[in-house]
């Protein structure tokens, strides 16, 4: 990468990191802390409050991306981060679960993912874009992992309202990164060719990835409707959940380090499908665990395996989209991908709460396992794209 490309990749990945850290910080403790609010005795409403963020973001991801084509990437990103900060502040001041839900909905209205990835595409060459996209995807996985460690500790110190206030601060920090750290964007933005969205929707390879990102984030959010309570049931106080999360996360990143050598050797398809299969097996095992008394050891092992699969998929999927999408419709492809990711968050929260309310945790994990198997079937015909030609010297 050139110095400009390294600066663009690092700064834009940090924007994702700051925003996603704020989003993920509330995830491990939300289901427990939300019960303290008036209306918190309804698991379905808690699940809706967790997932409503994804619905509003999914509705606005493509419009924000199109606006960035017309008005400039940086302006739209800053606007979206400010809306996200406002929603975070509203959630931090909420006195009821309904007010909390409204704040979460406004958080989602700051839908900047497509604009950020489009700007990254503007600022990097084709032959290094896979590395840049993988850096962004890896930053998301890292923030999710970090949030699982920090969230219980911070929640014990500042509470759920304090976590939302911290989220607002992180979003404002993201604005500063956009303004002062991200390289200058191209003066002229070219819209995707007419019919580009139809071209993206009709592409079977992109369809498989879009299905995948929806399922991955739906299962991820749905799981965390039940996981914190499982750990408490196993005898681990919520303030000590990091003792399980931290070793599982660190060990999983060691495993993820083998993805790029495997890709260079032509095994990307096998690694990708194996990661889906691992998460499916975790859901089956959690189904079995939920029928009895969960143990700390079994939950620790299952979370480690989950993170191995999740981090691999979170790092490789955006890279694959950027490589498969035609150049004339890359912005549209990233918009659709990020829309499905956001809708997955919404569906996961809503599905998780409703399933626990109606069928218990066994119904939840049975449904998650079925979704992962469905994704494995859809993804099976995938063909890994050829690696782009690289320049003789890369950094």
C-alpha positions as CSV (number, residue, x, y, z in Angstrom):
1,X,0.0,0.0,0.0
2,X,1.1,3.6,-0.6
3,X,1.2,5.9,2.4
4,X,-2.1,7.5,1.4
5,X,-3.7,4.1,1.1
6,X,-2.4,3.1,4.5
7,X,-3.7,6.3,6.0
8,X,-7.1,5.9,4.4
9,X,-7.4,2.3,5.4
10,X,-6.4,2.9,9.0
11,X,-8.5,6.1,9.6
12,X,-11.6,4.7,7.9
13,X,-11.2,1.4,9.9
14,X,-11.0,3.5,13.0
15,X,-14.3,5.2,12.2
16,X,-15.9,1.8,11.9
17,X,-14.2,0.8,15.1
18,X,-15.3,3.8,17.2
19,X,-18.9,3.5,15.9
20,X,-19.2,-0.3,16.3
21,X,-17.5,-0.2,19.7
22,X,-20.3,2.1,20.8
23,X,-22.9,-0.1,19.3
24,X,-21.5,-3.3,20.7
25,X,-20.7,-2.1,24.2
26,X,-24.4,-2.3,25.2
27,X,-25.0,-5.7,23.6
28,X,-23.6,-8.1,26.3
29,X,-25.5,-6.4,29.1
30,X,-28.6,-4.9,27.4
31,X,-30.9,-7.9,28.0
32,X,-30.1,-7.8,31.7
33,X,-30.0,-4.1,32.3
34,X,-33.1,-3.3,30.2
35,X,-35.2,-5.3,32.7
36,X,-34.7,-2.5,35.2
37,X,-36.6,0.0,33.1
38,X,-40.4,0.3,33.3
39,X,-41.7,-2.2,30.6
40,X,-38.6,-4.3,31.0
41,X,-40.6,-7.4,32.0
42,X,-41.5,-8.1,28.3
43,X,-38.7,-10.1,26.5
44,X,-40.2,-9.3,23.1
45,X,-40.0,-5.5,23.8
46,X,-36.4,-5.9,25.0
47,X,-35.5,-7.8,21.8
48,X,-37.2,-5.1,19.7
49,X,-35.2,-2.4,21.5
50,X,-32.0,-4.3,20.8
51,X,-32.8,-4.8,17.1
52,X,-34.7,-1.6,16.1
53,X,-31.3,0.0,15.4
54,X,-30.8,-2.4,12.5
55,X,-34.2,-1.6,11.0
56,X,-33.7,2.1,10.7
57,X,-30.2,1.7,9.6
58,X,-31.3,-0.9,6.9
59,X,-33.9,1.6,5.6
60,X,-31.3,4.4,5.3
61,X,-28.1,2.7,4.2
62,X,-28.7,3.0,0.5
63,X,-30.0,6.6,0.6
64,X,-27.0,7.6,2.6
65,X,-24.7,6.0,0.1
66,X,-26.5,7.7,-2.8
67,X,-26.3,11.0,-1.0
68,X,-22.5,10.6,-0.6
69,X,-22.2,10.2,-4.4
70,X,-23.9,13.6,-4.8
71,X,-22.8,15.7,-1.8
72,X,-19.5,14.1,-0.9
73,X,-18.5,11.2,1.3
74,X,-17.1,13.1,4.2
75,X,-20.1,15.4,4.6
76,X,-22.5,12.5,4.7
77,X,-20.3,10.5,7.1
78,X,-20.1,13.4,9.6
79,X,-23.8,13.9,9.4
80,X,-24.5,10.3,10.0
81,X,-22.2,10.1,13.0
82,X,-23.8,13.2,14.5
83,X,-27.3,11.6,14.1
84,X,-25.9,8.4,15.7
85,X,-24.5,10.5,18.6
86,X,-27.8,12.2,19.1
87,X,-29.6,8.9,19.3
88,X,-27.1,7.6,21.8
89,X,-27.6,10.6,24.0
90,X,-31.4,10.2,23.8
91,X,-31.0,6.5,24.8
92,X,-28.7,7.6,27.7
93,X,-31.4,9.9,29.1
94,X,-34.2,7.4,28.7
95,X,-36.4,6.7,31.7
96,X,-38.5,3.9,30.2
97,X,-37.9,1.0,27.8
98,X,-40.1,2.8,25.2
99,X,-37.8,5.9,25.3
100,X,-34.8,3.6,25.1
101,X,-36.3,2.0,22.0
102,X,-36.7,5.5,20.4
103,X,-33.1,6.4,21.1
104,X,-31.9,3.1,19.5
105,X,-34.0,3.8,16.5
106,X,-32.4,7.2,16.1
107,X,-29.0,5.7,16.5
108,X,-29.7,3.5,13.5
109,X,-30.7,6.5,11.4
110,X,-27.0,7.4,11.2
111,X,-26.4,4.9,8.5
112,X,-22.8,5.6,7.3
113,X,-21.4,2.1,6.6
114,X,-22.0,2.3,2.8
115,X,-20.6,5.8,2.5
116,X,-17.4,4.8,4.5
117,X,-16.8,1.7,2.4
118,X,-17.4,3.7,-0.8
119,X,-14.9,6.3,0.3
120,X,-12.4,3.5,1.1
121,X,-12.9,2.2,-2.5
122,X,-12.3,5.8,-3.8
123,X,-9.0,6.0,-2.0
124,X,-7.5,2.6,-2.7
125,X,-6.4,0.8,-5.8
126,X,-8.0,-2.5,-6.9
127,X,-5.0,-4.6,-6.1
128,X,-4.9,-3.5,-2.5
129,X,-8.6,-3.1,-1.8
130,X,-9.0,-6.6,-0.5
131,X,-6.5,-5.9,2.2
132,X,-8.2,-2.6,3.0
133,X,-11.6,-4.1,3.2
134,X,-10.3,-7.0,5.4
135,X,-8.9,-4.4,7.7
136,X,-12.3,-2.8,8.1
137,X,-14.0,-6.1,8.6
138,X,-11.3,-7.2,11.1
139,X,-11.9,-3.9,13.0
140,X,-15.6,-4.8,13.4
141,X,-14.8,-8.2,14.7
142,X,-12.2,-6.7,17.1
143,X,-14.6,-4.2,18.5
144,X,-17.2,-6.8,19.1
145,X,-14.7,-8.9,20.9
146,X,-13.4,-5.9,22.9
147,X,-16.9,-4.9,23.9
148,X,-17.6,-8.3,25.3
149,X,-14.6,-7.8,27.7
150,X,-15.3,-4.1,28.6
151,X,-19.1,-4.0,28.7
152,X,-19.7,-5.8,32.0
153,X,-17.0,-3.8,33.7
154,X,-18.2,-0.5,32.3
155,X,-21.9,-1.3,33.0
156,X,-21.0,-2.0,36.7
157,X,-19.3,1.4,36.9
158,X,-21.6,3.7,34.8
159,X,-24.7,1.7,34.1
160,X,-26.5,1.2,30.7
161,X,-27.2,5.0,30.5
162,X,-23.5,5.7,30.9
163,X,-22.7,3.2,28.1
164,X,-25.0,5.1,25.8
165,X,-23.4,8.4,26.8
166,X,-20.0,6.9,26.1
167,X,-21.3,5.8,22.7
168,X,-22.2,9.4,21.9
169,X,-18.7,10.5,22.8
170,X,-17.1,7.8,20.6
171,X,-19.3,9.0,17.7
172,X,-18.1,12.6,18.1
173,X,-14.5,11.3,18.1
174,X,-15.3,9.6,14.8
175,X,-16.3,12.9,13.4
176,X,-12.9,14.3,14.3
177,X,-11.2,11.4,12.6
178,X,-13.2,12.1,9.4
179,X,-12.4,15.7,9.3
180,X,-8.7,15.6,10.2
181,X,-7.3,12.1,9.7
182,X,-9.0,10.7,6.6
183,X,-7.2,11.8,3.3
184,X,-9.0,14.3,1.0
185,X,-11.7,12.6,-1.0
186,X,-11.9,12.7,-4.8
187,X,-13.4,16.0,-6.0
188,X,-15.9,14.3,-8.3
189,X,-18.0,11.2,-7.4
190,X,-19.4,9.2,-10.2
191,X,-22.8,7.5,-9.7
192,X,-23.0,3.8,-10.5
193,X,-24.2,3.0,-14.0
194,X,-27.9,3.0,-14.5
195,X,-29.3,-0.4,-13.7
196,X,-26.4,-1.0,-11.3
197,X,-28.6,-2.0,-8.4
198,X,-30.5,-4.5,-10.6
199,X,-27.1,-5.9,-11.7
200,X,-26.1,-6.3,-8.0
201,X,-29.3,-8.0,-7.0
202,X,-29.1,-10.4,-9.9
203,X,-25.6,-11.5,-9.2
204,X,-25.7,-15.0,-7.6
205,X,-22.3,-14.7,-5.8
206,X,-23.3,-11.4,-4.2
207,X,-26.7,-12.8,-3.3
208,X,-25.0,-15.6,-1.3
209,X,-22.9,-13.0,0.5
210,X,-25.9,-10.8,1.2
211,X,-27.8,-13.8,2.6
212,X,-24.8,-14.6,4.7
213,X,-24.3,-11.2,6.3
214,X,-28.0,-11.1,7.2
215,X,-27.9,-14.5,8.8
216,X,-24.6,-13.9,10.6
217,X,-25.7,-10.8,12.4
218,X,-29.2,-12.0,13.1
219,X,-27.8,-15.1,14.8
220,X,-25.1,-13.0,16.6
221,X,-27.7,-10.6,18.1
222,X,-30.2,-13.3,18.8
223,X,-27.6,-15.3,20.8
224,X,-26.9,-12.5,23.1
225,X,-30.5,-12.4,24.2
226,X,-29.7,-15.6,26.1
227,X,-25.9,-15.8,26.6
228,X,-25.6,-13.3,29.5
229,X,-28.3,-15.1,31.4
230,X,-26.7,-18.5,30.7
231,X,-23.4,-17.2,32.2
232,X,-25.3,-15.9,35.3
233,X,-27.1,-19.2,35.6
234,X,-23.8,-21.1,35.4
235,X,-22.7,-19.1,38.5
236,X,-20.7,-16.3,36.9
237,X,-21.8,-12.8,38.0
238,X,-22.3,-10.4,35.1
239,X,-19.3,-8.2,36.3
240,X,-17.1,-11.3,35.8
241,X,-18.2,-12.3,32.3
242,X,-15.0,-10.8,30.9
243,X,-13.2,-13.8,32.4
244,X,-14.9,-16.0,29.8
245,X,-15.0,-13.5,27.0
246,X,-11.3,-12.4,27.1
247,X,-9.6,-15.8,26.7
248,X,-12.1,-16.9,24.1
249,X,-11.6,-13.7,22.1
250,X,-7.8,-13.7,22.2
251,X,-7.5,-17.3,21.3
252,X,-9.9,-16.9,18.4
253,X,-7.8,-14.1,16.9
254,X,-4.8,-16.4,16.9
255,X,-6.8,-18.8,14.9
256,X,-8.0,-16.1,12.5
257,X,-4.4,-15.2,11.8
258,X,-4.2,-18.3,9.6
259,X,-6.9,-17.1,7.2
260,X,-4.7,-15.0,4.8
261,X,-2.0,-17.8,4.3
262,X,-4.9,-20.2,3.6
263,X,-6.3,-17.8,1.1
264,X,-3.0,-17.4,-0.7
265,X,-2.9,-21.2,-1.0
266,X,-6.3,-21.3,-2.6
267,X,-8.3,-22.6,0.4
268,X,-10.5,-19.6,0.9
269,X,-13.7,-21.4,0.0
270,X,-13.0,-24.2,2.4
271,X,-12.2,-21.8,5.2
272,X,-15.3,-19.8,4.6
273,X,-17.6,-22.8,4.6
274,X,-15.9,-24.3,7.6
275,X,-16.5,-21.0,9.5
276,X,-20.2,-21.2,8.7
277,X,-20.3,-24.8,9.8
278,X,-18.6,-24.1,13.1
279,X,-21.2,-21.5,14.1
280,X,-24.0,-23.9,13.1
281,X,-22.4,-26.5,15.4
282,X,-22.2,-24.0,18.2
283,X,-26.0,-23.4,17.9
284,X,-26.7,-27.1,18.1
285,X,-24.4,-27.4,21.2
286,X,-26.1,-24.4,22.8
287,X,-29.5,-26.1,22.1
288,X,-28.2,-29.1,24.0
289,X,-26.8,-27.0,26.8
290,X,-30.1,-25.1,27.2
291,X,-31.9,-28.3,28.0
292,X,-30.0,-28.7,31.3
293,X,-27.8,-26.6,33.6
294,X,-25.1,-24.8,31.6
295,X,-21.5,-25.0,32.9
296,X,-18.9,-22.2,32.7
297,X,-16.5,-24.6,30.9
298,X,-18.9,-25.6,28.2
299,X,-20.0,-22.0,27.6
300,X,-16.3,-20.9,27.4
301,X,-15.5,-23.5,24.8
302,X,-18.6,-22.8,22.7
303,X,-17.9,-19.0,22.8
304,X,-14.3,-19.6,21.6
305,X,-15.5,-21.7,18.7
306,X,-18.2,-19.1,17.9
307,X,-15.6,-16.3,17.8
308,X,-13.3,-18.3,15.6
309,X,-16.1,-18.6,12.9
310,X,-17.5,-15.1,13.4
311,X,-14.2,-13.3,13.1
312,X,-13.2,-15.2,10.0
313,X,-16.5,-14.4,8.3
314,X,-16.6,-10.8,9.5
315,X,-13.1,-10.2,8.0
316,X,-13.6,-12.0,4.7
317,X,-17.2,-11.1,3.6
318,X,-16.7,-7.4,2.9
319,X,-13.5,-8.2,1.0
320,X,-15.3,-10.7,-1.1
321,X,-18.1,-8.2,-1.9
322,X,-15.6,-5.6,-3.1
323,X,-13.8,-8.1,-5.3
324,X,-16.9,-9.8,-6.8
325,X,-18.9,-6.6,-7.5
326,X,-18.4,-5.0,-11.0
327,X,-16.5,-1.7,-10.7
328,X,-19.5,0.2,-12.1
329,X,-21.8,-1.1,-9.3
330,X,-19.4,-1.4,-6.4
331,X,-21.1,1.4,-4.4
332,X,-24.5,-0.2,-4.9
333,X,-23.1,-3.6,-3.9
334,X,-21.7,-2.2,-0.6
335,X,-25.0,-0.4,0.0
336,X,-27.0,-3.6,-0.4
337,X,-24.5,-5.6,1.7
338,X,-24.6,-3.1,4.6
339,X,-28.4,-2.9,4.4
340,X,-28.7,-6.6,4.8
341,X,-26.2,-6.5,7.7
342,X,-28.3,-3.9,9.4
343,X,-31.6,-5.8,8.8
344,X,-29.9,-8.8,10.3
345,X,-29.3,-6.9,13.5
346,X,-33.0,-5.9,13.6
347,X,-34.2,-9.4,12.8
348,X,-31.9,-11.0,15.4
349,X,-33.1,-8.8,18.2
350,X,-36.7,-9.2,17.3
351,X,-36.4,-12.9,16.6
352,X,-34.4,-13.5,19.8
353,X,-36.9,-11.8,22.1
354,X,-40.0,-13.4,20.5
355,X,-38.5,-16.9,20.4
356,X,-37.4,-16.8,24.1
357,X,-40.8,-15.4,25.1
358,X,-42.8,-18.1,23.1
359,X,-40.5,-21.1,23.0
360,X,-37.7,-20.5,25.5
361,X,-34.0,-20.7,24.8
362,X,-34.3,-24.1,23.1
363,X,-36.5,-22.6,20.5
364,X,-34.0,-19.7,20.1
365,X,-31.0,-21.9,19.4
366,X,-32.9,-24.4,17.2
367,X,-33.9,-21.5,15.0
368,X,-30.4,-20.1,15.0
369,X,-29.0,-23.6,14.0
370,X,-31.6,-23.8,11.2
371,X,-30.6,-20.4,9.8
372,X,-26.9,-21.3,9.8
373,X,-27.6,-24.6,8.0
374,X,-29.7,-22.7,5.4
375,X,-26.8,-20.3,4.9
376,X,-24.4,-23.2,4.5
377,X,-26.6,-24.6,1.7
378,X,-26.9,-21.3,0.0
379,X,-23.1,-20.6,0.2
380,X,-22.0,-24.1,-0.9
381,X,-21.8,-23.3,-4.6
382,X,-19.5,-20.3,-4.0
383,X,-16.4,-20.0,-6.1
384,X,-13.6,-17.9,-4.5
385,X,-12.6,-15.0,-6.8
386,X,-9.2,-14.9,-8.3
387,X,-6.7,-13.0,-6.2
388,X,-6.0,-9.6,-7.7
389,X,-2.7,-8.9,-9.3
390,X,-0.4,-7.2,-6.8
391,X,2.5,-4.8,-7.4
392,X,6.0,-6.2,-6.8
393,X,6.3,-4.3,-3.5
394,X,3.6,-4.0,-0.9
395,X,3.6,-2.8,2.6
